[in-house]
């Protein structure tokens, strides 16, 4: 297993290189207990997924020959948003795991949607599953 740990710099700032975007939205009809993941391997796939996930910011520039993107959608407490502090790539299980910063305060019990767009290096193993904290999803 190859382990890569990336830690944020600065107080409360999320600076992982693989995190392209985090926006408070999700695909239509997504249930509050869902965690879903989709892969975009080219600009046309990204444009379709961007619309499916209701993202409003501009499409990122991607070097598609070297990278692809994962779009991850889940729900979180609006007072305690997810902050990714590290990632592991398990080449045996073809899974990438993102570790979340531990929350040390009381959080509201609401369910706020969030989508994270992650850049993945194509030279790594072909990823088929993703884990975000304790939630796992097959990549579609």
N, C-alpha and C positions, 0 to 999 in steps of 0.2 A: 504494500500500500504506500502510495506517495502522499505525503502530508504537506500542505502548504498553509502557513498561517500568515495572515496579513492583519495588522492591527491599525486602528484608526489613529490619526495624528490630531492632536488638539482636543479640547474639551467638548464633547458632544458632537463632534464632526465625523461624519462617515466618509472615509476617503479610500475605500477599497478600489483598486484599479479595475476590477471586474464589474463593479456596479456602474452601469451607464446612467440609470434613471430610477427614481422611486417616485410614484405618483399615487394619489389617493383616488383610485378608480379600479374597476374590475369588469370582466365581461358581463353582459346582460344575463340575468337568470342564475347567477352564481349564488349558491347557498352559503350561509354564514359559516358553516363548518367545513367548507371545501378548501382544498389546496390544489391548484392546477398548474401545469407547466406545458409550454409549447416551445418548439424550436423554430427559429427562422434562419435559413441557410443562404438566403439571397435577398435582394432589395424588394422583389415583388412579394415574397412570403412575408417579409417584415411589414410592408405596407398593409397587407391584409390583416395580419395579427394586430398591428397598431390600432386599426379600426375596430377589430373584434374586442380588444381590451379597453376601448374607449379612451385611449391616451390622447392628450391634447397638446403636448409639447412637440416640437419639431423632431422629425426622424433623425437619428444620429447617423454620422458618417461611419461606415464600417468597412474595414479591409477584409472583404469576404473570402479572399484566397487564404487568409491566415486565421480567420475567426468566424464564429457563428454566434447568434444571440439566443438566450433563454429568456422567455417571458414567464414570470412567476406571479400568480395572483392568490391572495389569501385575505383573511380578515384579521384585524388587530384592534386593540384598545386605542381609541383616539388620543388618550392621554399618555400612552406608552408605546409609541411606534417602534416597529422592529428596527434594530440596528445590527447589521451583519459585521462580525468582528473577525471572522476567519472562514476558511474553506478547506475541505479535504477532498481529494479525488481517490476513490477506491477503484483501482483498475481490475480487480477480481469481480466485483459486483457491478461494474460500469455505472457507478453512482457518484454524484458530487453532493457533498454535504456542506451546508452553510451554518456556522455557529452564530447564535444570536447573543447579544449583550444581555447579561442578567439584569432584570429590573429589580431595583431595591426600594421601590416605593409602591404605595397603593395605586392601582389603575382603575379607571372607570370600566364598567361592565358592558359598555356599548360595543358594537361591531362595526368598525370602519374598514372599508375595502382598501387594499393596497396592491399595487403592481410594481414589481421590481424587474428591471431589464438587466441581465447579466451577460458580459462578454466571455466567451469560452474559446480557448486556443484550440484550433483544429488539430494540432500535433499531439494533443492529449488523446487518451482512449475515447472511443465513441461512447458518450454518456447516454444511458437510457432511463435513469432514475435520478431524482433530485430529492434532497432532504433539506428542509428549512426548520431549524430547531427540532421539534419532535414530530413534525408532519412530513410525510413522504408521498411522492406522486410519480407516476410513470410519465415520461416526456412524450408528448404527442407531436 
